[in-house]
Amino acid sequence: MSITARTTHVTVPVDGDVPDLIDVVAAADLLGTPPRFVRRLVAERRIRFYKLGRYVRIDRSDVEAFIAASRVEAALVRTRQHRA
């Protein structure tokens, strides 16, 4: 029985599109939330993430996109006019 090593070749983009990966704690700091919230987002697949072995990393731009997608616009508030 022989063991054969299998290699995977990955090409890294040279035009600066390398992701800026941060850990769960840093993502939580960006969101202003506890790390548990970010872990729940990952578990529910509500945010994109990278699984590197046992480590979870999130691209900073994906956190910023999540923040932008979660924005709720203010509603126009109308004041009541009193009847005379």
N, C-alpha and C positions, 0 to 999 in steps of 0.2 A: 504494500500500500504506500503510495507516494503522496506527498502533500504538494500541491501546486499553488504558488502565489498568484493572485490575480491583481493586476494593477489597473487603476482607473485614471485616465488622463483627463484633467480638467483644464480648460483654457480660461485664463483670467483676462478680462477685457483690459485693454491698454489705454482706452480713451477716458479713464477716470470714473467709470461706472462701477467701481468696486464698492460694494455695500459697506456702510459705516455701521458695523454690528455692535450692539450694546446688550448688556445682560438685563435680566428681569428687574433688578433693583434700579438700574439707571433708567429703564423705561418707566418705572413707577415714579421716579423723581421727575421725569419730563411731564407725566400726566398729573402729578400732584396727588397720587393715590398710594395706598399700601401695595407692596409687591404681590400680595394675595389676589388683588383685583387683576393684575396683569397675567398672573398664572391662570386665572379663570378665563380671561379673554383667549389665551392660548388653548386651553382645554376645550373651549367651545368653538375654536377656530374662527373667532371674530376679528382676529388680527393676524397678518402674515408673520411667519417666524421661520427660523432655520434651526434644524435639529442637528447638532454637531456632536455625535456620540451621545453622551448623557446630558450635554449642555444645550440650553435653549438660548438662542440669540435672536434679536429683533433688529431690523434695519431702522435706523433713526428716521429715515424718510417715511417708512411705513407707520411709525408712531405719529409723525406729523400729519400723515394722510388720515389716520384714524381720528385725530383731533379735528381736522377740517371736516370730515364726514359727519362728525357728531355735533356740529354746530347747529344751534336752533336759533332762527331769526326772531327778533322781537316782534310781538304782535302790536298792531295799532290799537291803542286804548282810546275809546271814545268816552267823553265825559257826558254825564246826563245833564240835560238842561231842565231846570225847574219850571213848572207851569205857573203862569201868573194868574 
